[in-house]
Amino acid sequence: MKYDKIFQYAYLVFAVLFLYDGISKWNDGTNGAYISLGLAALAVFMFFFRRKFSNKFEDRNNSK
């Protein structure tokens, strides 16, 4: 179960990396800034999605 927590926070790390990449591409004027920013948003969404279902799974196991 500890691995689930590690992978949840890995999504936030990737979000920060994609956000940095998107901002640097935006300032340079190169193509692909929207893709990097979209992937950053997707990584943040996946963090909250995984955290919600992880909490649901733990609550279900604790109630039995």
mmCIF file of the N, C-alpha and C atoms, coordinates in Angstrom:
data_MODEL
# 
_entry.id   MODEL 
# 
loop_
_atom_site.group_PDB 
_atom_site.id 
_atom_site.type_symbol 
_atom_site.label_atom_id 
_atom_site.label_alt_id 
_atom_site.label_comp_id 
_atom_site.label_asym_id 
_atom_site.label_entity_id 
_atom_site.label_seq_id 
_atom_site.pdbx_PDB_ins_code 
_atom_site.Cartn_x 
_atom_site.Cartn_y 
_atom_site.Cartn_z 
_atom_site.occupancy 
_atom_site.B_iso_or_equiv 
_atom_site.pdbx_formal_charge 
_atom_site.auth_seq_id 
_atom_site.auth_comp_id 
_atom_site.auth_asym_id 
_atom_site.auth_atom_id 
_atom_site.pdbx_PDB_model_num 
ATOM 1   N N  . MET A 1 1  ? 0.809   -1.197 0.000   1.00 0.00 ? 1  MET A N  1 
ATOM 2   C CA . MET A 1 1  ? 0.000   0.000  0.000   1.00 0.00 ? 1  MET A CA 1 
ATOM 3   C C  . MET A 1 1  ? 0.855   1.265  0.000   1.00 0.00 ? 1  MET A C  1 
ATOM 4   N N  . LYS A 1 2  ? 2.075   1.166  0.491   1.00 0.00 ? 2  LYS A N  1 
ATOM 5   C CA . LYS A 1 2  ? 2.920   2.349  0.501   1.00 0.00 ? 2  LYS A CA 1 
ATOM 6   C C  . LYS A 1 2  ? 3.308   2.772  -0.903  1.00 0.00 ? 2  LYS A C  1 
ATOM 7   N N  . TYR A 1 3  ? 3.346   1.795  -1.815  1.00 0.00 ? 3  TYR A N  1 
ATOM 8   C CA . TYR A 1 3  ? 3.696   2.120  -3.191  1.00 0.00 ? 3  TYR A CA 1 
ATOM 9   C C  . TYR A 1 3  ? 2.644   3.001  -3.836  1.00 0.00 ? 3  TYR A C  1 
ATOM 10  N N  . ASP A 1 4  ? 1.394   2.817  -3.464  1.00 0.00 ? 4  ASP A N  1 
ATOM 11  C CA . ASP A 1 4  ? 0.331   3.665  -3.996  1.00 0.00 ? 4  ASP A CA 1 
ATOM 12  C C  . ASP A 1 4  ? 0.559   5.127  -3.626  1.00 0.00 ? 4  ASP A C  1 
ATOM 13  N N  . LYS A 1 5  ? 0.976   5.367  -2.401  1.00 0.00 ? 5  LYS A N  1 
ATOM 14  C CA . LYS A 1 5  ? 1.227   6.740  -1.959  1.00 0.00 ? 5  LYS A CA 1 
ATOM 15  C C  . LYS A 1 5  ? 2.401   7.351  -2.715  1.00 0.00 ? 5  LYS A C  1 
ATOM 16  N N  . ILE A 1 6  ? 3.431   6.547  -2.959  1.00 0.00 ? 6  ILE A N  1 
ATOM 17  C CA . ILE A 1 6  ? 4.600   7.053  -3.680  1.00 0.00 ? 6  ILE A CA 1 
ATOM 18  C C  . ILE A 1 6  ? 4.223   7.429  -5.109  1.00 0.00 ? 6  ILE A C  1 
ATOM 19  N N  . PHE A 1 7  ? 3.444   6.570  -5.771  1.00 0.00 ? 7  PHE A N  1 
ATOM 20  C CA . PHE A 1 7  ? 3.058   6.853  -7.145  1.00 0.00 ? 7  PHE A CA 1 
ATOM 21  C C  . PHE A 1 7  ? 2.100   8.031  -7.232  1.00 0.00 ? 7  PHE A C  1 
ATOM 22  N N  . GLN A 1 8  ? 1.314   8.252  -6.199  1.00 0.00 ? 8  GLN A N  1 
ATOM 23  C CA . GLN A 1 8  ? 0.436   9.425  -6.202  1.00 0.00 ? 8  GLN A CA 1 
ATOM 24  C C  . GLN A 1 8  ? 1.270   10.699 -6.256  1.00 0.00 ? 8  GLN A C  1 
ATOM 25  N N  . TYR A 1 9  ? 2.291   10.766 -5.436  1.00 0.00 ? 9  TYR A N  1 
ATOM 26  C CA . TYR A 1 9  ? 3.115   11.968 -5.406  1.00 0.00 ? 9  TYR A CA 1 
ATOM 27  C C  . TYR A 1 9  ? 4.048   12.057 -6.605  1.00 0.00 ? 9  TYR A C  1 
ATOM 28  N N  . ALA A 1 10 ? 4.308   10.940 -7.263  1.00 0.00 ? 10 ALA A N  1 
ATOM 29  C CA . ALA A 1 10 ? 5.088   10.978 -8.501  1.00 0.00 ? 10 ALA A CA 1 
ATOM 30  C C  . ALA A 1 10 ? 4.323   11.749 -9.574  1.00 0.00 ? 10 ALA A C  1 
ATOM 31  N N  . TYR A 1 11 ? 2.993   11.659 -9.564  1.00 0.00 ? 11 TYR A N  1 
ATOM 32  C CA . TYR A 1 11 ? 2.198   12.439 -10.507 1.00 0.00 ? 11 TYR A CA 1 
ATOM 33  C C  . TYR A 1 11 ? 2.408   13.939 -10.295 1.00 0.00 ? 11 TYR A C  1 
ATOM 34  N N  . LEU A 1 12 ? 2.531   14.364 -9.056  1.00 0.00 ? 12 LEU A N  1 
ATOM 35  C CA . LEU A 1 12 ? 2.784   15.781 -8.797  1.00 0.00 ? 12 LEU A CA 1 
ATOM 36  C C  . LEU A 1 12 ? 4.170   16.198 -9.271  1.00 0.00 ? 12 LEU A C  1 
ATOM 37  N N  . VAL A 1 13 ? 5.136   15.311 -9.120  1.00 0.00 ? 13 VAL A N  1 
ATOM 38  C CA . VAL A 1 13 ? 6.490   15.607 -9.601  1.00 0.00 ? 13 VAL A CA 1 
ATOM 39  C C  . VAL A 1 13 ? 6.473   15.775 -11.118 1.00 0.00 ? 13 VAL A C  1 
ATOM 40  N N  . PHE A 1 14 ? 5.785   14.866 -11.805 1.00 0.00 ? 14 PHE A N  1 
ATOM 41  C CA . PHE A 1 14 ? 5.692   14.983 -13.256 1.00 0.00 ? 14 PHE A CA 1 
ATOM 42  C C  . PHE A 1 14 ? 4.922   16.233 -13.667 1.00 0.00 ? 14 PHE A C  1 
ATOM 43  N N  . ALA A 1 15 ? 3.927   16.611 -12.884 1.00 0.00 ? 15 ALA A N  1 
ATOM 44  C CA . ALA A 1 15 ? 3.172   17.826 -13.195 1.00 0.00 ? 15 ALA A CA 1 
ATOM 45  C C  . ALA A 1 15 ? 4.082   19.051 -13.130 1.00 0.00 ? 15 ALA A C  1 
ATOM 46  N N  . VAL A 1 16 ? 4.929   19.105 -12.129 1.00 0.00 ? 16 VAL A N  1 
ATOM 47  C CA . VAL A 1 16 ? 5.852   20.235 -12.001 1.00 0.00 ? 16 VAL A CA 1 
ATOM 48  C C  . VAL A 1 16 ? 6.840   20.246 -13.167 1.00 0.00 ? 16 VAL A C  1 
ATOM 49  N N  . LEU A 1 17 ? 7.343   19.075 -13.528 1.00 0.00 ? 17 LEU A N  1 
ATOM 50  C CA . LEU A 1 17 ? 8.285   19.008 -14.648 1.00 0.00 ? 17 LEU A CA 1 
ATOM 51  C C  . LEU A 1 17 ? 7.634   19.426 -15.964 1.00 0.00 ? 17 LEU A C  1 
ATOM 52  N N  . PHE A 1 18 ? 6.420   18.956 -16.223 1.00 0.00 ? 18 PHE A N  1 
ATOM 53  C CA . PHE A 1 18 ? 5.724   19.339 -17.448 1.00 0.00 ? 18 PHE A CA 1 
ATOM 54  C C  . PHE A 1 18 ? 5.358   20.822 -17.437 1.00 0.00 ? 18 PHE A C  1 
ATOM 55  N N  . LEU A 1 19 ? 5.014   21.348 -16.273 1.00 0.00 ? 19 LEU A N  1 
ATOM 56  C CA . LEU A 1 19 ? 4.701   22.766 -16.174 1.00 0.00 ? 19 LEU A CA 1 
ATOM 57  C C  . LEU A 1 19 ? 5.934   23.609 -16.481 1.00 0.00 ? 19 LEU A C  1 
ATOM 58  N N  . TYR A 1 20 ? 7.063   23.223 -15.941 1.00 0.00 ? 20 TYR A N  1 
ATOM 59  C CA . TYR A 1 20 ? 8.315   23.934 -16.229 1.00 0.00 ? 20 TYR A CA 1 
ATOM 60  C C  . TYR A 1 20 ? 8.646   23.861 -17.714 1.00 0.00 ? 20 TYR A C  1 
ATOM 61  N N  . ASP A 1 21 ? 8.490   22.674 -18.292 1.00 0.00 ? 21 ASP A N  1 
ATOM 62  C CA . ASP A 1 21 ? 8.768   22.492 -19.717 1.00 0.00 ? 21 ASP A CA 1 
ATOM 63  C C  . ASP A 1 21 ? 7.826   23.340 -20.567 1.00 0.00 ? 21 ASP A C  1 
ATOM 64  N N  . GLY A 1 22 ? 6.552   23.358 -20.207 1.00 0.00 ? 22 GLY A N  1 
ATOM 65  C CA . GLY A 1 22 ? 5.579   24.141 -20.956 1.00 0.00 ? 22 GLY A CA 1 
ATOM 66  C C  . GLY A 1 22 ? 5.855   25.632 -20.893 1.00 0.00 ? 22 GLY A C  1 
ATOM 67  N N  . ILE A 1 23 ? 6.221   26.112 -19.712 1.00 0.00 ? 23 ILE A N  1 
ATOM 68  C CA . ILE A 1 23 ? 6.510   27.546 -19.565 1.00 0.00 ? 23 ILE A CA 1 
ATOM 69  C C  . ILE A 1 23 ? 7.775   27.914 -20.326 1.00 0.00 ? 23 ILE A C  1 
ATOM 70  N N  . SER A 1 24 ? 8.789   27.064 -20.273 1.00 0.00 ? 24 SER A N  1 
ATOM 71  C CA . SER A 1 24 ? 10.026  27.370 -21.004 1.00 0.00 ? 24 SER A CA 1 
ATOM 72  C C  . SER A 1 24 ? 9.790   27.333 -22.513 1.00 0.00 ? 24 SER A C  1 
ATOM 73  N N  . LYS A 1 25 ? 8.966   26.405 -22.993 1.00 0.00 ? 25 LYS A N  1 
ATOM 74  C CA . LYS A 1 25 ? 8.651   26.376 -24.424 1.00 0.00 ? 25 LYS A CA 1 
ATOM 75  C C  . LYS A 1 25 ? 7.800   27.578 -24.818 1.00 0.00 ? 25 LYS A C  1 
ATOM 76  N N  . TRP A 1 26 ? 6.921   28.012 -23.942 1.00 0.00 ? 26 TRP A N  1 
ATOM 77  C CA . TRP A 1 26 ? 6.061   29.168 -24.217 1.00 0.00 ? 26 TRP A CA 1 
ATOM 78  C C  . TRP A 1 26 ? 6.922   30.427 -24.380 1.00 0.00 ? 26 TRP A C  1 
ATOM 79  N N  . ASN A 1 27 ? 7.919   30.585 -23.495 1.00 0.00 ? 27 ASN A N  1 
ATOM 80  C CA . ASN A 1 27 ? 8.776   31.769 -23.550 1.00 0.00 ? 27 ASN A CA 1 
ATOM 81  C C  . ASN A 1 27 ? 9.704   31.741 -24.753 1.00 0.00 ? 27 ASN A C  1 
ATOM 82  N N  . ASP A 1 28 ? 10.137  30.563 -25.175 1.00 0.00 ? 28 ASP A N  1 
ATOM 83  C CA . ASP A 1 28 ? 11.015  30.448 -26.338 1.00 0.00 ? 28 ASP A CA 1 
ATOM 84  C C  . ASP A 1 28 ? 10.254  30.579 -27.646 1.00 0.00 ? 28 ASP A C  1 
ATOM 85  N N  . GLY A 1 29 ? 8.971   30.360 -27.609 1.00 0.00 ? 29 GLY A N  1 
ATOM 86  C CA . GLY A 1 29 ? 8.162   30.452 -28.809 1.00 0.00 ? 29 GLY A CA 1 
ATOM 87  C C  . GLY A 1 29 ? 8.162   29.179 -29.631 1.00 0.00 ? 29 GLY A C  1 
ATOM 88  N N  . THR A 1 30 ? 8.656   28.089 -29.050 1.00 0.00 ? 30 THR A N  1 
ATOM 89  C CA . THR A 1 30 ? 8.669   26.831 -29.800 1.00 0.00 ? 30 THR A CA 1 
ATOM 90  C C  . THR A 1 30 ? 7.319   26.137 -29.676 1.00 0.00 ? 30 THR A C  1 
ATOM 91  N N  . ASN A 1 31 ? 7.081   25.224 -30.584 1.00 0.00 ? 31 ASN A N  1 
ATOM 92  C CA . ASN A 1 31 ? 5.827   24.470 -30.566 1.00 0.00 ? 31 ASN A CA 1 
ATOM 93  C C  . ASN A 1 31 ? 5.865   23.427 -29.452 1.00 0.00 ? 31 ASN A C  1 
ATOM 94  N N  . GLY A 1 32 ? 4.703   23.041 -29.020 1.00 0.00 ? 32 GLY A N  1 
ATOM 95  C CA . GLY A 1 32 ? 4.598   21.995 -28.015 1.00 0.00 ? 32 GLY A CA 1 
ATOM 96  C C  . GLY A 1 32 ? 4.317   22.492 -26.617 1.00 0.00 ? 32 GLY A C  1 
ATOM 97  N N  . ALA A 1 33 ? 4.156   23.778 -26.440 1.00 0.00 ? 33 ALA A N  1 
ATOM 98  C CA . ALA A 1 33 ? 3.884   24.312 -25.099 1.00 0.00 ? 33 ALA A CA 1 
ATOM 99  C C  . ALA A 1 33 ? 2.525   23.844 -24.612 1.00 0.00 ? 33 ALA A C  1 
ATOM 100 N N  . TYR A 1 34 ? 1.547   23.812 -25.511 1.00 0.00 ? 34 TYR A N  1 
ATOM 101 C CA . TYR A 1 34 ? 0.204   23.391 -25.112 1.00 0.00 ? 34 TYR A CA 1 
ATOM 102 C C  . TYR A 1 34 ? 0.181   21.917 -24.712 1.00 0.00 ? 34 TYR A C  1 
ATOM 103 N N  . ILE A 1 35 ? 0.974   21.114 -25.370 1.00 0.00 ? 35 ILE A N  1 
ATOM 104 C CA . ILE A 1 35 ? 1.024   19.683 -25.035 1.00 0.00 ? 35 ILE A CA 1 
ATOM 105 C C  . ILE A 1 35 ? 1.608   19.495 -23.644 1.00 0.00 ? 35 ILE A C  1 
ATOM 106 N N  . SER A 1 36 ? 2.684   20.202 -23.343 1.00 0.00 ? 36 SER A N  1 
ATOM 107 C CA . SER A 1 36 ? 3.298   20.080 -22.020 1.00 0.00 ? 36 SER A CA 1 
ATOM 108 C C  . SER A 1 36 ? 2.377   20.589 -20.925 1.00 0.00 ? 36 SER A C  1 
ATOM 109 N N  . LEU A 1 37 ? 1.692   21.684 -21.176 1.00 0.00 ? 37 LEU A N  1 
ATOM 110 C CA . LEU A 1 37 ? 0.760   22.213 -20.181 1.00 0.00 ? 37 LEU A CA 1 
ATOM 111 C C  . LEU A 1 37 ? -0.446  21.295 -20.010 1.00 0.00 ? 37 LEU A C  1 
ATOM 112 N N  . GLY A 1 38 ? -0.887  20.674 -21.098 1.00 0.00 ? 38 GLY A N  1 
ATOM 113 C CA . GLY A 1 38 ? -1.979  19.707 -21.011 1.00 0.00 ? 38 GLY A CA 1 
ATOM 114 C C  . GLY A 1 38 ? -1.584  18.473 -20.217 1.00 0.00 ? 38 GLY A C  1 
ATOM 115 N N  . LEU A 1 39 ? -0.356  18.011 -20.423 1.00 0.00 ? 39 LEU A N  1 
ATOM 116 C CA . LEU A 1 39 ? 0.122   16.857 -19.662 1.00 0.00 ? 39 LEU A CA 1 
ATOM 117 C C  . LEU A 1 39 ? 0.292   17.198 -18.181 1.00 0.00 ? 39 LEU A C  1 
ATOM 118 N N  . ALA A 1 40 ? 0.666   18.429 -17.886 1.00 0.00 ? 40 ALA A N  1 
ATOM 119 C CA . ALA A 1 40 ? 0.758   18.870 -16.490 1.00 0.00 ? 40 ALA A CA 1 
ATOM 120 C C  . ALA A 1 40 ? -0.622  18.851 -15.838 1.00 0.00 ? 40 ALA A C  1 
ATOM 121 N N  . ALA A 1 41 ? -1.622  19.340 -16.558 1.00 0.00 ? 41 ALA A N  1 
ATOM 122 C CA . ALA A 1 41 ? -2.994  19.327 -16.032 1.00 0.00 ? 41 ALA A CA 1 
ATOM 123 C C  . ALA A 1 41 ? -3.489  17.895 -15.856 1.00 0.00 ? 41 ALA A C  1 
ATOM 124 N N  . LEU A 1 42 ? -3.152  17.025 -16.792 1.00 0.00 ? 42 LEU A N  1 
ATOM 125 C CA . LEU A 1 42 ? -3.537  15.618 -16.685 1.00 0.00 ? 42 LEU A CA 1 
ATOM 126 C C  . LEU A 1 42 ? -2.879  14.947 -15.485 1.00 0.00 ? 42 LEU A C  1 
ATOM 127 N N  . ALA A 1 43 ? -1.626  15.271 -15.221 1.00 0.00 ? 43 ALA A N  1 
ATOM 128 C CA . ALA A 1 43 ? -0.924  14.686 -14.081 1.00 0.00 ? 43 ALA A CA 1 
ATOM 129 C C  . ALA A 1 43 ? -1.544  15.135 -12.762 1.00 0.00 ? 43 ALA A C  1 
ATOM 130 N N  . VAL A 1 44 ? -1.953  16.403 -12.678 1.00 0.00 ? 44 VAL A N  1 
ATOM 131 C CA . VAL A 1 44 ? -2.612  16.893 -11.459 1.00 0.00 ? 44 VAL A CA 1 
ATOM 132 C C  . VAL A 1 44 ? -3.955  16.195 -11.286 1.00 0.00 ? 44 VAL A C  1 
ATOM 133 N N  . PHE A 1 45 ? -4.702  16.051 -12.388 1.00 0.00 ? 45 PHE A N  1 
ATOM 134 C CA . PHE A 1 45 ? -5.975  15.342 -12.330 1.00 0.00 ? 45 PHE A CA 1 
ATOM 135 C C  . PHE A 1 45 ? -5.773  13.902 -11.865 1.00 0.00 ? 45 PHE A C  1 
ATOM 136 N N  . MET A 1 46 ? -4.767  13.224 -12.390 1.00 0.00 ? 46 MET A N  1 
ATOM 137 C CA . MET A 1 46 ? -4.506  11.834 -12.013 1.00 0.00 ? 46 MET A CA 1 
ATOM 138 C C  . MET A 1 46 ? -4.116  11.725 -10.534 1.00 0.00 ? 46 MET A C  1 
ATOM 139 N N  . PHE A 1 47 ? -3.409  12.720 -10.005 1.00 0.00 ? 47 PHE A N  1 
ATOM 140 C CA . PHE A 1 47 ? -3.065  12.711 -8.584  1.00 0.00 ? 47 PHE A CA 1 
ATOM 141 C C  . PHE A 1 47 ? -4.323  12.697 -7.728  1.00 0.00 ? 47 PHE A C  1 
ATOM 142 N N  . PHE A 1 48 ? -5.245  13.610 -8.017  1.00 0.00 ? 48 PHE A N  1 
ATOM 143 C CA . PHE A 1 48 ? -6.463  13.680 -7.213  1.00 0.00 ? 48 PHE A CA 1 
ATOM 144 C C  . PHE A 1 48 ? -7.368  12.472 -7.451  1.00 0.00 ? 48 PHE A C  1 
ATOM 145 N N  . PHE A 1 49 ? -7.408  11.969 -8.679  1.00 0.00 ? 49 PHE A N  1 
ATOM 146 C CA . PHE A 1 49 ? -8.203  10.786 -9.003  1.00 0.00 ? 49 PHE A CA 1 
ATOM 147 C C  . PHE A 1 49 ? -7.688  9.565  -8.246  1.00 0.00 ? 49 PHE A C  1 
ATOM 148 N N  . ARG A 1 50 ? -6.384  9.352  -8.276  1.00 0.00 ? 50 ARG A N  1 
ATOM 149 C CA . ARG A 1 50 ? -5.806  8.199  -7.585  1.00 0.00 ? 50 ARG A CA 1 
ATOM 150 C C  . ARG A 1 50 ? -5.949  8.323  -6.073  1.00 0.00 ? 50 ARG A C  1 
ATOM 151 N N  . ARG A 1 51 ? -5.806  9.552  -5.556  1.00 0.00 ? 51 ARG A N  1 
ATOM 152 C CA . ARG A 1 51 ? -5.941  9.752  -4.120  1.00 0.00 ? 51 ARG A CA 1 
ATOM 153 C C  . ARG A 1 51 ? -7.362  9.470  -3.654  1.00 0.00 ? 51 ARG A C  1 
ATOM 154 N N  . LYS A 1 52 ? -8.347  9.884  -4.438  1.00 0.00 ? 52 LYS A N  1 
ATOM 155 C CA . LYS A 1 52 ? -9.755  9.653  -4.082  1.00 0.00 ? 52 LYS A CA 1 
ATOM 156 C C  . LYS A 1 52 ? -10.060 8.167  -4.024  1.00 0.00 ? 52 LYS A C  1 
ATOM 157 N N  . PHE A 1 53 ? -9.651  7.427  -5.053  1.00 0.00 ? 53 PHE A N  1 
ATOM 158 C CA . PHE A 1 53 ? -9.956  6.010  -5.080  1.00 0.00 ? 53 PHE A CA 1 
ATOM 159 C C  . PHE A 1 53 ? -9.111  5.212  -4.103  1.00 0.00 ? 53 PHE A C  1 
ATOM 160 N N  . SER A 1 54 ? -7.922  5.690  -3.780  1.00 0.00 ? 54 SER A N  1 
ATOM 161 C CA . SER A 1 54 ? -7.120  5.036  -2.760  1.00 0.00 ? 54 SER A CA 1 
ATOM 162 C C  . SER A 1 54 ? -7.787  5.184  -1.391  1.00 0.00 ? 54 SER A C  1 
ATOM 163 N N  . ASN A 1 55 ? -8.316  6.372  -1.118  1.00 0.00 ? 55 ASN A N  1 
ATOM 164 C CA . ASN A 1 55 ? -9.017  6.588  0.148   1.00 0.00 ? 55 ASN A CA 1 
ATOM 165 C C  . ASN A 1 55 ? -10.293 5.757  0.211   1.00 0.00 ? 55 ASN A C  1 
ATOM 166 N N  . LYS A 1 56 ? -11.011 5.644  -0.899  1.00 0.00 ? 56 LYS A N  1 
ATOM 167 C CA . LYS A 1 56 ? -12.207 4.799  -0.927  1.00 0.00 ? 56 LYS A CA 1 
ATOM 168 C C  . LYS A 1 56 ? -11.869 3.351  -0.644  1.00 0.00 ? 56 LYS A C  1 
ATOM 169 N N  . PHE A 1 57 ? -10.786 2.877  -1.234  1.00 0.00 ? 57 PHE A N  1 
ATOM 170 C CA . PHE A 1 57 ? -10.364 1.493  -1.053  1.00 0.00 ? 57 PHE A CA 1 
ATOM 171 C C  . PHE A 1 57 ? -9.963  1.236  0.397   1.00 0.00 ? 57 PHE A C  1 
ATOM 172 N N  . GLU A 1 58 ? -9.253  2.180  1.019   1.00 0.00 ? 58 GLU A N  1 
ATOM 173 C CA . GLU A 1 58 ? -8.860  2.029  2.419   1.00 0.00 ? 58 GLU A CA 1 
ATOM 174 C C  . GLU A 1 58 ? -10.078 2.061  3.337   1.00 0.00 ? 58 GLU A C  1 
ATOM 175 N N  . ASP A 1 59 ? -11.034 2.948  3.059   1.00 0.00 ? 59 ASP A N  1 
ATOM 176 C CA . ASP A 1 59 ? -12.238 3.020  3.882   1.00 0.00 ? 59 ASP A CA 1 
ATOM 177 C C  . ASP A 1 59 ? -13.063 1.728  3.781   1.00 0.00 ? 59 ASP A C  1 
ATOM 178 N N  . ARG A 1 60 ? -13.103 1.167  2.586   1.00 0.00 ? 60 ARG A N  1 
ATOM 179 C CA . ARG A 1 60 ? -13.842 -0.081 2.386   1.00 0.00 ? 60 ARG A CA 1 
ATOM 180 C C  . ARG A 1 60 ? -13.182 -1.230 3.161   1.00 0.00 ? 60 ARG A C  1 
ATOM 181 N N  . ASN A 1 61 ? -11.858 -1.269 3.172   1.00 0.00 ? 61 ASN A N  1 
ATOM 182 C CA . ASN A 1 61 ? -11.146 -2.321 3.899   1.00 0.00 ? 61 ASN A CA 1 
ATOM 183 C C  . ASN A 1 61 ? -11.255 -2.131 5.404   1.00 0.00 ? 61 ASN A C  1 
ATOM 184 N N  . ASN A 1 62 ? -11.294 -0.888 5.867   1.00 0.00 ? 62 ASN A N  1 
ATOM 185 C CA . ASN A 1 62 ? -11.400 -0.637 7.301   1.00 0.00 ? 62 ASN A CA 1 
ATOM 186 C C  . ASN A 1 62 ? -12.794 -0.902 7.840   1.00 0.00 ? 62 ASN A C  1 
ATOM 187 N N  . SER A 1 63 ? -13.809 -0.818 7.000   1.00 0.00 ? 63 SER A N  1 
ATOM 188 C CA . SER A 1 63 ? -15.170 -1.023 7.480   1.00 0.00 ? 63 SER A CA 1 
ATOM 189 C C  . SER A 1 63 ? -15.525 -2.489 7.648   1.00 0.00 ? 63 SER A C  1 
ATOM 190 N N  . LYS A 1 64 ? -14.750 -3.384 7.044   1.00 0.00 ? 64 LYS A N  1 
ATOM 191 C CA . LYS A 1 64 ? -15.061 -4.818 7.147   1.00 0.00 ? 64 LYS A CA 1 
ATOM 192 C C  . LYS A 1 64 ? -14.585 -5.400 8.442   1.00 0.00 ? 64 LYS A C  1 
# 
